[in-house]
């Protein structure tokens, strides 16, 4: 019998184990993803009241929306009123809003320079407490600012 081209059963079994062992990756594959330009930016606002008596009621979503729309319209006209603003949370005199990333600078300028209200009820204005591309950073900054207040 000529066995020059044949492979023994032991060699065949070892060869199949080697190929199956090569197919199993050792360790974990690490992948990272970078978000270069998030689609939204976030702004933390505080309403400042110039009247000597504090307002009896806190802010609500409708009041926040009307004040923000008034500020954007006053500063940017019809274009400003068309900017999409999402109210995320309203808490006492503070609120958090979300705007498209490319509109962050005009919105901050409009809100920071706006003064509304009248002489009888007193004037109100927005104070920009923080802005950024990540909401969790603004929320964390709110909590850390209380550390230094005594």
C-alpha positions in Angstrom: 0.0 0.0 0.0 1.3 3.4 -1.0 0.8 6.0 1.8 2.8 8.8 0.4 -0.3 11.1 0.0 -2.3 9.8 2.9 -2.6 11.4 6.4 -2.9 9.3 9.4 -6.0 9.7 11.7 -3.9 11.2 14.5 -2.4 13.9 12.3 -5.9 14.7 10.9 -7.3 15.1 14.5 -4.5 17.4 15.5 -4.9 19.5 12.4 -8.6 20.0 13.1 -8.0 21.0 16.7 -5.4 23.6 15.6 -7.8 25.3 13.2 -10.6 25.4 15.7 -8.2 26.9 18.3 -7.1 29.6 15.9 -10.7 30.6 15.3 -11.4 31.3 19.0 -10.1 34.8 19.8 -8.2 35.2 23.1 -9.1 38.2 25.3 -11.5 41.0 24.6 -11.7 43.3 21.6 -11.8 46.9 22.7 -13.7 49.5 20.6 -14.2 53.1 21.3 -16.5 55.6 19.8 -16.1 59.3 19.9 -19.1 61.7 19.5 -17.5 64.7 17.9 -20.5 66.9 17.5 -23.6 66.2 19.7 -26.8 67.4 18.1 -28.0 69.4 21.1 -26.6 71.8 23.7 -28.1 72.4 27.1 -28.5 75.6 29.1 -29.2 76.0 32.8 -31.1 79.2 33.5 -32.2 81.1 36.7 -34.9 83.7 36.7 -33.9 86.9 38.5 -36.7 89.2 39.8 -36.0 92.8 40.5 -39.2 93.5 42.5 -38.8 93.9 46.3 -41.5 91.3 47.0 -40.8 87.8 45.7 -43.4 86.3 43.3 -45.9 84.2 45.0 -45.9 81.4 42.4 -42.8 79.7 41.0 -42.1 79.2 37.4 -44.1 76.9 35.2 -43.5 75.6 31.7 -45.8 78.1 30.0 -44.1 81.1 31.7 -40.7 79.8 30.9 -41.6 79.3 27.2 -43.2 82.8 27.0 -40.1 84.5 28.5 -37.7 82.6 26.3 -39.7 83.3 23.2 -39.9 87.0 24.1 -36.1 87.1 24.6 -35.3 85.3 21.3 -37.8 87.4 19.3 -36.4 90.7 20.8 -32.8 89.7 20.0 -33.1 87.8 16.7 -36.6 88.8 15.4 -38.6 86.2 13.5 -35.6 84.0 13.2 -35.2 83.8 16.9 -38.8 82.8 17.5 -38.2 79.9 15.1 -35.4 78.3 17.2 -36.5 75.0 18.7 -36.3 75.1 22.5 -37.2 72.1 24.6 -37.9 72.7 28.3 -36.5 69.8 30.2 -37.1 70.7 33.8 -38.5 73.6 35.8 -37.7 73.8 39.5 -38.5 76.9 41.6 -36.6 79.8 39.9 -34.4 77.5 37.7 -34.9 75.7 34.5 -32.9 73.5 32.1 -33.5 73.8 28.3 -32.2 72.0 25.2 -31.5 73.8 21.9 -29.8 72.7 18.7 -26.0 72.8 19.0 -25.6 75.4 16.2 -28.1 77.8 18.0 -26.4 77.7 21.4 -24.5 81.0 21.1 -27.4 83.1 19.8 -29.7 81.7 22.4 -27.3 82.4 25.3 -26.8 86.0 24.0 -30.5 86.6 23.7 -31.4 85.2 27.1 -28.4 86.8 28.9 -29.3 90.3 27.6 -33.1 90.1 28.0 -35.1 92.1 30.6 -38.8 91.6 30.7 -41.8 92.5 32.8 -43.1 96.0 33.7 -42.7 98.6 36.4 -45.8 97.6 38.3 -45.0 93.9 38.7 -41.2 94.4 38.5 -38.7 93.4 35.9 -37.4 89.9 35.3 -34.3 88.6 33.6 -32.6 85.3 32.9 -29.2 84.5 34.4 -27.3 81.8 32.5 -25.9 79.6 35.2 -24.3 77.1 32.8 -24.2 75.9 29.2 -22.6 72.9 27.5 -23.0 69.9 25.2 -23.7 67.4 28.0 -26.6 67.7 30.4 -25.0 65.6 33.2 -22.2 68.2 33.5 -24.7 71.0 34.1 -26.6 69.0 36.7 -23.4 68.2 38.5 -22.3 71.8 38.5 -25.6 72.8 40.1 -24.9 70.5 43.0 -21.3 71.5 43.5 -22.1 75.2 43.6 -24.0 74.6 46.8 -20.8 73.5 48.5 -19.4 77.0 48.5 -22.6 78.8 49.6 -22.7 79.2 53.3 
